[in-house]
Amino acid sequence: MASNSPYDINCIITGAGGFIGQALAAALLSDPKGSISKLILIDIFEPPSPKTEPESQHIEIVCLKADLTSPSTCTALFTPNINCIYMLHGIMSSQAEANLDLGLKVNLDSTRLIFDHLRANNPDVRIVFTSSTAVYGPPPTPEFVFTETTAPDPRSSYGAQKLVCETLLNDYSRRGLLDGRICRLPTVVVRPGKPTGAASSFASGIFREPLKGERSVLPVSQDLDLWICSPRTVVKNLLLARKIPKERFQGSRVVNLPGISVSVHEMLEALGDVGGAEARELVEEKRDEAVETIVKGWPTRLDTSKAKSLGYADDGPLVQTLKEYIDDYGPQ
């Protein structure tokens, strides 16, 4: 029976204890047009509950510690009354490269387990799956521009695992078994908190630590280019992803989310512009071949015309991103 309440969306975020999961949860709670009635936050530890404003007091918030590799757990959590799922959980790039079996278990097996349970029990559910530009290989030339139709050629286990999940969700959506939206995220800069297991962790570390007066290690060449995006823009686009009518995708559900292409040298210049020479001097260059090899396998220039046609937001300049980070999180 259809609900007469304007708040009728039961939403799950997996990987909700992470930085993006927490920011997305807060944004969902404050979205005046979100129609959320219940928000379930899931991670391998009990995620914190975001602060709520008076206008979102009607929303029930549930925070759960759960093992999403367990079939019985998935059956209990992903019930037919769930309308929307943001799938953010996963083992990051460096960790997935170092431990193949763990990456397969979490990034691939648990994702397929959830997909298959949902297609059998809740085929109308809308799934926003966060993927990565790591599904592509390195650009054949420095100026090469990747599109959604460029053949993937992942050079890391993480990229390969994401690509398999993309393919499954695309096929299940084509068959009408699920309603998927696949968002290939740029590297998100700046992430607050501690360094992660991602090969791209340095891209936040070279800002985050110096801005609070601490040293940071740069493991790659200053000549290396990266495809990055601010946290605010990524969260804004993830909010939009679940609202786009499925008919607008006209085929593949894969979308390269907007970002900007910058060199590491330009990133260091932006750090100096915002934090001063003192902050810039706190970055120590110490090459790590393993990290650089992984990062070199990622695209640096992407065509985001499909994203823009669907209404996704462009990102701003890097200096603006750094100022937003300080406004949102302070030099922590």
C-alpha positions in Angstrom: 0.0 0.0 0.0 1.3 3.4 -0.9 2.2 5.7 2.0 0.4 9.0 2.4 3.4 10.4 4.4 5.8 12.8 2.6 8.5 10.9 4.4 8.5 7.4 3.0 12.1 6.5 2.1 13.9 3.9 4.1 17.6 4.3 3.2 20.7 2.3 4.0 24.3 3.5 3.8 27.0 0.8 3.9 30.5 1.9 4.9 28.7 4.6 6.8 31.5 5.0 9.4 33.9 6.4 6.8 34.3 10.1 6.0 32.1 10.1 2.9 29.5 7.9 4.6 29.2 10.3 7.5 29.1 13.4 5.3 26.4 11.7 3.1 24.3 10.8 6.1 24.4 14.3 7.4 23.4 15.6 4.0 20.5 13.2 3.7 19.3 14.3 7.1 19.4 18.0 6.2 18.0 17.6 2.6 14.6 19.3 2.7 13.4 17.3 -0.4 14.9 14.0 0.7 11.7 12.4 2.0 13.7 10.2 4.3 11.8 8.4 7.1 14.5 6.0 8.3 18.3 6.1 7.8 20.3 2.9 8.6 24.0 3.3 8.9 26.1 0.1 8.6 29.8 -0.6 9.0 32.2 -3.2 10.5 32.0 -1.0 13.6 29.0 0.9 14.9 29.0 4.2 13.0 28.5 7.4 14.8 25.1 9.0 14.5 25.2 12.4 12.7 23.8 15.4 14.5 20.2 16.2 13.5 18.6 19.6 13.0 15.0 20.3 14.3 13.6 19.8 10.8 15.0 16.3 10.6 13.8 15.1 14.0 11.1 12.9 12.4 13.8 10.7 10.8 14.6 7.4 12.6 18.4 6.8 12.7 19.8 3.3 13.3 23.5 2.7 13.6 24.7 -0.9 13.2 27.9 -3.0 13.3 27.5 -5.7 10.7 29.4 -8.2 8.6 28.2 -7.8 5.1 30.0 -10.9 3.9 27.5 -12.9 6.0 24.4 -14.2 4.0 22.2 -14.3 7.2 23.2 -10.7 8.1 22.3 -9.5 4.6 19.0 -11.2 4.7 18.2 -9.5 8.0 19.3 -6.1 7.0 18.2 -5.7 3.3 14.5 -6.2 3.8 11.7 -5.4 1.2 10.8 -2.1 2.9 14.2 -0.6 2.0 13.8 1.9 -0.9 17.3 3.2 -1.4 20.9 1.9 -0.7 24.2 3.7 -0.9 26.9 1.1 -1.2 30.1 2.7 0.0 31.8 -0.2 1.8 35.0 -1.7 0.6 38.7 -2.5 1.0 40.7 0.4 -0.4 43.2 0.2 -3.3 46.5 -0.4 -1.5 44.9 -2.9 0.9 43.1 -4.7 -1.9 46.5 -5.0 -3.8 48.3 -6.3 -0.7 45.6 -8.8 0.3 43.8 -10.3 -2.8 41.6 -12.6 -0.9 40.3 -9.9 1.5 39.7 -7.6 -1.4 37.7 -10.3 -3.3 35.7 -11.1 -0.1 34.7 -7.6 0.7 34.7 -5.7 -2.6 33.3 -8.4 -4.8 31.8 -11.3 -2.9 29.8 -9.2 -0.4 28.6 -6.9 -3.1 27.3 -9.7 -5.3 25.7 -11.3 -2.2 23.8 -8.1 -1.6 22.9 -7.6 -5.3 21.6 -11.2 -5.5 19.6 -11.0 -2.3 18.0 -7.8 -3.4 17.1 -8.9 -7.0 15.3 -11.9 -5.5 13.5 -10.0 -2.7 13.4 -6.3 -3.5 13.8 -5.7 -7.2 12.5 -2.1 -7.1 15.2 -0.9 -4.7 17.4 2.0 -6.0 21.1 1.3 -5.5 23.8 4.0 -5.7 27.1 2.1 -6.1 30.3 4.1 -5.7 32.9 2.9 -8.1 36.3 4.3 -9.1 38.2 5.5 -12.1 40.6 2.7 -11.2 38.5 0.6 -13.5 40.4 2.2 -16.4 44.0 1.7 -17.1 46.6 4.4 -17.5 46.1 7.0 -20.3 47.8 6.0 -23.5 48.9 9.6 -23.9 49.1 12.4 -21.4 46.2 14.3 -23.0 43.9 11.3 -23.5 40.4 11.9 -22.3 38.4 8.9 -20.9 34.6 8.5 -21.4 32.2 6.0 -20.1 32.6 4.1 -23.3 36.4 3.8 -23.1 37.3 0.1 -22.6 38.3 -0.5 -19.0 41.7 -2.0 -18.4 42.3 -2.0 -14.6 45.9 -2.2 -13.4 45.0 -3.0 -9.8 42.9 -5.6 -8.0 40.8 -2.9 -6.6 39.9 -1.6 -10.1 39.2 -5.1 -11.3 36.9 -5.8 -8.4 35.0 -2.6 -8.9 34.6 -3.3 -12.6 33.1 -6.7 -12.0 30.5 -5.2 -9.6 29.8 -2.4 -12.1 29.1 -5.0 -14.8 26.8 -7.0 -12.6 24.8 -4.0 -11.5 24.5 -2.7 -15.1 23.2 -6.1 -16.3 20.8 -6.5 -13.4 19.5 -3.0 -14.1 19.2 -3.8 -17.8 17.1 -6.8 -16.9 14.9 -4.8 -14.6 16.1 -6.8 -11.5 17.5 -3.7 -9.8 17.6 0.0 -10.3 21.3 0.9 -10.2 23.3 4.1 -10.5 27.1 3.6 -10.8 29.1 6.6 -9.8 32.8 6.6 -10.7 34.3 8.9 -8.1 37.4 11.0 -8.5 39.9 11.0 -5.7 38.2 12.9 -2.9 40.4 15.8 -1.5 40.7 16.7 1.3 39.6 13.8 3.6 39.7 14.7 7.3 40.9 12.2 10.0 43.7 9.7 9.7 45.3 8.3 6.6 43.4 5.5 4.9 44.6 2.3 3.1 44.0 3.9 -0.3 47.0 4.5 -2.6 45.6 8.0 -3.0 45.7 8.7 0.7 48.7 11.1 0.2 46.5 13.4 -1.9 44.7 14.4 1.3 47.7 14.0 3.6 49.8 16.6 1.9 47.1 19.1 2.8 45.6 17.8 6.0 48.8 17.3 8.1 50.7 20.5 7.0 47.6 22.6 7.6 47.7 21.5 11.3 51.4 22.0 11.5 52.5 18.4 11.0 54.8 16.8 8.5 53.5 14.7 5.6 55.2 12.4 3.1 54.7 12.8 -0.7 55.3 9.3 -2.2 55.0 10.3 -5.9 56.5 12.7 -8.4 55.4 16.3 -8.5 54.8 15.8 -12.2 52.1 13.2 -11.6 48.5 14.3 -12.5 45.4 13.4 -10.5 41.7 13.5 -11.1 40.2 14.9 -7.9 37.0 16.4 -6.4 36.0 18.2 -3.2 34.0 16.5 -0.5 31.2 18.9 -0.9 30.8 18.3 -4.6 31.0 14.5 -4.2 28.3 14.4 -1.5 26.1 16.8 -3.5 26.3 14.5 -6.5 25.7 11.4 -4.5 22.5 13.0 -3.2 21.4 13.7 -6.7 22.2 10.2 -8.0 19.2 8.5 -6.2 16.8 11.1 -7.5 17.5 10.8 -11.3 14.7 8.9 -13.1 16.1 5.6 -14.5 14.8 6.4 -17.9 17.3 9.3 -18.2 20.3 7.0 -18.3 19.3 5.5 -21.7 21.4 2.4 -21.4 24.5 2.1 -19.2 24.1 3.2 -15.6 27.8 4.2 -15.4 28.6 7.9 -14.9 32.0 9.5 -14.5 31.4 12.1 -11.8 32.8 15.6 -12.4 36.3 16.5 -11.0 39.3 18.5 -11.9 42.7 17.4 -13.3 45.7 18.8 -11.4 49.3 18.0 -11.0 50.9 17.2 -7.7 53.0 20.3 -8.2 49.8 22.4 -8.6 48.5 20.8 -5.4 51.6 21.9 -3.5 51.3 25.4 -4.9 47.6 25.5 -3.6 48.8 24.4 -0.2 51.3 27.3 -0.1 48.6 29.7 -1.3 46.3 28.7 1.6 48.6 27.6 4.3 51.7 29.7 3.6 55.3 28.7 3.0 55.5 27.1 6.5 52.8 24.5 5.5 54.5 23.9 2.1 57.8 23.1 3.8 56.2 20.4 5.9 55.8 18.1 2.9 58.7 15.7 2.5 59.2 14.0 -0.8 60.0 10.3 -0.4 59.1 8.2 -3.4 57.2 4.9 -3.0 57.3 2.9 -6.2 54.4 0.7 -5.2 52.1 3.6 -4.5 53.3 5.5 -7.7 52.7 2.4 -9.9 49.1 2.1 -8.7 48.3 5.8 -9.1 49.9 6.0 -12.5 47.3 3.4 -13.6 44.5 5.8 -13.1 43.1 8.3 -15.7 43.7 12.0 -15.2 41.3 13.5 -17.7 37.7 12.5 -18.1 34.8 13.6 -20.2 31.9 14.4 -17.8 29.4 15.5 -20.4 27.1 12.6 -19.5 27.2 13.6 -15.8 26.4 17.2 -16.7 23.5 16.2 -18.9 22.0 14.4 -15.9 22.4 17.4 -13.7 25.5 16.5 -11.7 27.5 19.5 -10.3 30.9 20.6 -11.5 33.7 21.0 -9.0 35.4 24.3 -8.1 39.1 25.3 -8.1 41.5 23.6 -5.6 42.1 26.7 -3.5 38.4 27.0 -2.9 38.3 23.3 -1.9 41.0 23.9 0.7 39.2 26.9 2.1 36.0 24.8 2.3 37.9 22.0 4.1 39.1 24.5 6.7 35.6 25.9 7.1 34.0 22.5 7.5 36.6 20.6 9.5 39.2 23.1 10.7 43.0 22.4 10.5 42.5 19.1 12.4 
